[in-house]
Amino acid sequence: MQNNLGTSLYPGSFQEIPSCIQEGSLVFTSAHIPEAQSDPSKLKDLVDQLHARKAKVMCDVDDQTASQYGFDSLDEFARAMDLDILRLDFGFTLEEIDQIAFRIPVALNASTIETETKKWLLARHPSLLFVHNFYPRPETGLDLETFCTMNEGVPAANLSVFIPGDEVLRGPLFQGLPTLESHRHGAPYVAWTQFKRLGIDQILVGDPGLSERELNFIQQAMQGCYLIPVLLEDFADSSILDKPFTIRADSPKTLRRLAESRLMHDPAKLIAPSNTVRRVRGSLCQDNESYGRYAGEIMITTSDYPADDKVNVIGRVHPRYAELLDFIPNGAKIQLVQADQYGLNKLYK
């Protein structure tokens, strides 16, 4: 499966194909919705437009879908609609799933199939994709522990998940469509980064709208550099923005050290102690002249630290993105960017 950001589109409910859909992108749709069932041409039109972008289309179906669309079998339905993958949602026996998977590329519901059944199916169909549900109703999304338990025995390469959108949310509840409940009202970029840390490459946006800001952040991370929105104190040196840094491979879990920061500092320029306050989680810190040859090193805290008169707090990761540093691995490339350039200053507290 291509490592592209996927999305969800539904027949009759979109104005145009989003620009984030590129060659190899996986797009989720459904044959269950009334708009598609009342006019099958809408589903075929959607598939044709997506194939024009060289995207792959995965369609949610059940055991009644073929007959509802006037076909004798799912094979005929898949061929007529030119679908790339059928997600067999419910109504199928294990034997039926096994036989269908030999004939048509299929995906299965990762949130409802037992672990041993998944292992048995994977042994017979190694490329089988298990796609987790998204959860429209608040409070019903999976917790991380349950999610990880559900995935036992399934390689990350065989998993697909949903993150919420942030610009246009799908009705009727308009509360986001995440797999994990903790992602429901957070930044899609953070949700994407957490799933990447878990080794999952095939990530789909459940809602129809993802803002340009979040899309840009995710696309930059796909290219190998994680952008981290920060707000600097007035006295801070803004030259640290928009430059690539590497999180040191030996950074402790609660303090991410930026490898190039000390080398970038001109030792002839003294860093006077300033704003040497308590370092709360997400603080952007720089060692001042009191640390001697260590002066200039920049760190980001992922836990709270006490005040230290040798450490200046020069800014803070924007609160909406504070969890990023929990999921970005040591050794990764990052870039600090000014949050207000992305319309984020109003959320800073």
C-alpha positions in Angstrom: 0.0 0.0 0.0 1.3 3.5 -0.9 2.4 5.7 2.0 0.1 8.6 1.1 -2.5 10.3 3.1 -5.9 8.8 2.3 -9.3 10.4 2.7 -13.0 9.6 2.6 -15.4 10.8 -0.1 -19.1 9.8 -0.6 -21.3 9.8 -3.7 -23.2 13.0 -4.1 -21.7 14.8 -1.1 -18.6 16.5 -2.5 -18.0 19.5 -4.8 -14.6 18.5 -6.2 -11.9 15.9 -5.6 -9.5 17.3 -2.9 -6.0 18.2 -3.9 -4.5 15.9 -1.2 -5.6 12.9 -3.3 -2.6 11.9 -5.3 -1.4 8.9 -7.3 -1.6 5.9 -5.1 -3.8 7.5 -2.4 -6.4 5.3 -0.9 -9.9 6.7 -0.8 -12.6 5.2 1.4 -16.3 5.4 0.3 -19.5 3.5 1.1 -22.2 1.7 -0.8 -24.5 1.8 2.2 -25.5 5.5 2.1 -28.9 6.4 0.6 -27.4 8.7 -2.1 -25.4 5.8 -3.6 -28.2 3.3 -3.4 -30.8 5.5 -5.0 -28.6 6.4 -7.9 -25.7 3.9 -8.5 -24.3 6.2 -11.2 -23.2 8.6 -8.5 -20.9 5.9 -7.0 -19.5 5.0 -10.5 -18.9 8.7 -11.2 -17.0 9.2 -8.0 -14.8 6.1 -8.8 -14.1 7.4 -12.3 -13.0 10.8 -11.0 -10.7 9.2 -8.4 -9.2 6.8 -10.9 -8.5 9.9 -13.1 -6.2 11.0 -10.2 -4.8 7.4 -10.2 -6.1 6.9 -6.6 -7.3 3.5 -5.3 -10.9 3.2 -4.1 -12.0 1.1 -1.2 -15.8 0.7 -0.8 -17.6 -0.4 2.3 -20.2 -3.2 1.5 -22.3 -5.8 3.3 -23.9 -9.1 2.3 -26.9 -7.2 0.8 -25.0 -4.7 -1.3 -24.8 -6.7 -4.5 -28.6 -7.4 -4.6 -29.4 -3.8 -3.7 -27.5 -2.6 -6.7 -29.1 -5.2 -9.0 -26.1 -7.6 -9.2 -26.0 -11.4 -8.6 -22.6 -11.3 -6.7 -20.1 -9.0 -5.2 -17.7 -9.9 -8.0 -20.1 -8.4 -10.5 -20.7 -5.3 -8.3 -17.0 -4.7 -7.9 -16.3 -5.0 -11.6 -19.3 -2.9 -12.7 -18.2 -0.1 -10.3 -14.5 -0.6 -11.1 -13.6 -0.8 -7.4 -10.1 -1.6 -6.2 -10.9 -3.0 -2.8 -14.1 -4.1 -1.1 -14.3 -3.6 2.7 -16.5 -6.5 3.9 -18.3 -4.8 6.8 -20.9 -7.3 8.2 -23.1 -10.2 7.2 -20.4 -12.5 5.9 -19.3 -15.9 7.4 -15.7 -16.7 7.8 -15.9 -19.2 4.9 -17.4 -16.5 2.7 -14.8 -14.0 3.5 -12.1 -16.6 2.8 -13.5 -17.4 -0.6 -14.2 -13.8 -1.6 -10.6 -12.9 -0.7 -9.3 -15.4 -3.2 -11.2 -13.7 -6.0 -11.3 -10.0 -5.1 -9.0 -7.6 -3.2 -10.8 -7.2 0.2 -10.3 -5.4 3.4 -11.9 -6.3 6.7 -13.1 -4.6 9.8 -10.2 -4.5 12.2 -12.4 -3.3 15.1 -14.7 -6.3 15.2 -12.9 -9.4 14.1 -11.3 -11.6 16.7 -7.5 -11.8 16.9 -7.2 -15.5 16.1 -9.5 -15.1 13.1 -7.3 -12.3 11.9 -4.2 -14.5 12.2 -5.9 -17.3 10.4 -7.0 -15.1 7.5 -3.6 -13.4 7.2 -1.9 -16.8 7.0 -4.1 -17.5 3.9 -4.1 -14.0 2.5 -0.9 -12.2 3.5 -1.8 -8.9 1.8 -5.2 -8.6 3.5 -5.9 -5.1 4.9 -7.7 -4.6 8.2 -9.4 -1.2 8.4 -10.5 0.1 11.8 -13.9 1.8 12.2 -14.3 5.5 12.6 -16.7 6.6 15.4 -19.1 9.5 14.7 -20.6 9.6 18.2 -18.5 11.3 20.9 -17.2 9.0 23.6 -17.4 5.8 21.5 -14.0 5.9 19.8 -11.3 3.4 20.8 -8.9 4.0 23.6 -5.2 3.3 22.8 -4.9 0.2 24.9 -8.0 -1.4 23.3 -6.7 -0.4 19.9 -3.3 -2.0 20.4 -4.9 -5.2 21.8 -7.1 -5.5 18.7 -4.0 -5.3 16.5 -2.1 -8.1 18.2 -0.7 -10.4 15.6 -1.5 -8.1 12.7 1.6 -6.4 11.0 1.3 -2.6 10.9 1.6 -2.8 7.1 -1.8 -4.6 7.1 -3.6 -1.9 9.2 -5.5 1.2 8.2 -7.0 3.8 10.5 -8.9 7.0 10.5 -8.1 10.5 11.8 -10.6 13.3 12.0 -10.7 16.3 9.7 -10.7 19.9 11.0 -12.3 22.0 8.3 -15.4 20.4 7.0 -16.9 17.7 9.3 -19.3 15.0 8.2 -22.9 15.1 9.4 -25.2 14.4 11.0 -23.2 14.8 14.2 -20.3 16.9 12.9 -18.1 15.7 15.8 -15.2 14.3 13.8 -14.6 10.7 12.5 -11.7 9.3 14.4 -10.6 5.7 15.2 -9.2 6.8 18.6 -11.4 8.9 20.9 -8.4 10.9 22.0 -8.1 12.3 18.5 -11.6 13.6 18.1 -11.1 17.3 18.8 -7.3 17.5 18.4 -5.1 18.4 15.5 -5.2 15.8 12.7 -1.4 16.3 12.3 -0.9 15.1 15.9 -3.2 12.1 15.3 -1.3 11.2 12.1 2.1 11.5 13.8 0.9 9.1 16.6 -0.2 6.5 14.2 3.1 6.8 12.3 4.9 6.2 15.5 2.9 3.0 15.9 4.2 2.0 12.5 0.9 2.5 10.6 1.4 4.0 7.1 -2.1 3.8 5.7 -3.9 6.6 7.4 -7.2 8.0 6.2 -9.0 11.2 7.0 -12.6 10.3 8.0 -14.1 13.7 7.4 -14.4 15.4 4.0 -12.4 18.5 5.0 -8.8 18.9 6.0 -7.4 22.4 6.4 -4.4 23.5 4.2 -2.4 24.0 7.4 -2.9 20.4 8.6 -2.3 19.0 5.1 0.9 21.0 4.8 2.2 19.8 8.2 1.4 16.2 7.3 3.0 16.4 3.8 6.1 18.0 5.2 6.4 15.2 7.7 5.9 12.6 4.9 8.9 14.2 3.2 11.0 13.7 6.3 10.8 16.9 8.4 8.3 17.5 11.2 7.1 21.1 11.5 6.5 22.2 15.1 4.5 25.4 15.6 5.9 27.6 18.4 5.4 31.0 19.9 8.6 32.8 20.9 9.1 35.2 23.7 9.9 38.8 22.5 13.6 38.5 23.5 14.1 35.2 21.7 16.3 35.0 18.6 14.0 34.4 15.7 16.8 33.0 13.6 16.1 29.6 15.1 12.9 29.4 13.1 12.5 27.7 9.7 15.9 25.9 10.1 16.3 22.1 10.2 17.3 20.5 13.5 17.8 16.9 14.5 16.4 15.5 17.7 19.5 14.0 19.4 19.4 10.2 19.2 20.2 10.1 23.0 17.5 12.5 24.1 15.7 11.4 27.2 11.9 10.9 26.9 11.1 14.1 28.8 13.6 16.4 27.2 14.2 16.6 23.4 17.6 18.0 22.6 18.2 19.8 19.3 21.6 18.5 18.0 22.7 21.4 15.9 21.6 24.2 18.3 24.9 24.6 20.2 27.0 24.6 17.1 24.8 27.3 15.6 25.4 29.6 18.5 28.1 32.2 18.2 30.2 31.9 21.4 31.1 35.6 21.1 27.5 36.5 21.7 26.6 36.0 25.3 23.2 34.7 26.2 22.1 36.6 29.3 19.8 34.9 31.8 16.2 35.9 31.0 12.9 34.4 31.8 14.4 31.6 33.9 11.0 30.4 35.0 9.5 27.0 35.6 9.7 24.9 32.5 6.2 23.4 31.9 5.6 20.7 29.3 6.1 22.1 25.8 8.6 24.8 26.9 11.2 25.8 24.4 14.4 26.3 26.4 17.9 27.6 25.8 20.9 27.2 28.1 22.3 30.7 28.9 25.9 31.9 29.6 25.8 30.4 33.1 26.2 27.0 31.5 29.5 28.0 30.0 30.5 26.0 26.9 27.0 24.4 26.9 25.4 27.8 26.3 23.1 28.0 23.3 21.8 24.5 23.4 18.0 24.4 22.7 15.7 21.8 24.2 12.0 21.2 24.3 10.4 19.7 27.4 7.8 17.0 27.3 7.4 17.0 31.0 7.5 19.7 33.7 10.9 20.9 35.1 11.6 23.3 37.9 13.0 26.8 37.2 16.8 26.9 36.6 18.7 30.2 36.5 21.0 28.7 33.8 18.1 28.0 31.4 16.0 30.6 29.6 12.5 29.8 28.5 12.4 31.3 25.1 9.0 30.1 24.0 6.5 27.3 23.9 5.1 24.7 21.5 1.6 25.8 20.6 -0.8 23.9 23.0 -2.7 22.3 20.1 0.5 20.6 19.1 2.1 19.9 22.5 1.8 16.1 22.1 3.9 16.0 18.9 7.1 15.6 20.8 5.6 12.4 22.4 5.4 10.8 19.0 8.3 12.2 17.0 11.2 9.7 17.4 14.7 10.5 18.4 16.9 11.1 15.3 14.0 12.8 13.4 14.4 16.1 11.5 12.2 18.9 12.8 11.7 22.6 12.0 10.4 25.2 14.4 7.8 27.5 12.7 6.1 30.6 14.0 2.6 29.6 15.0 0.9 32.8 14.2 1.9 32.4 10.5 -0.6 29.5 10.5 -3.4 31.4 12.3 -2.7 29.7 15.7 -1.8 32.7 17.9 -5.4 33.0 19.2 -5.1 29.6 20.9 -2.0 30.4 22.9 -2.5 30.6 26.6 
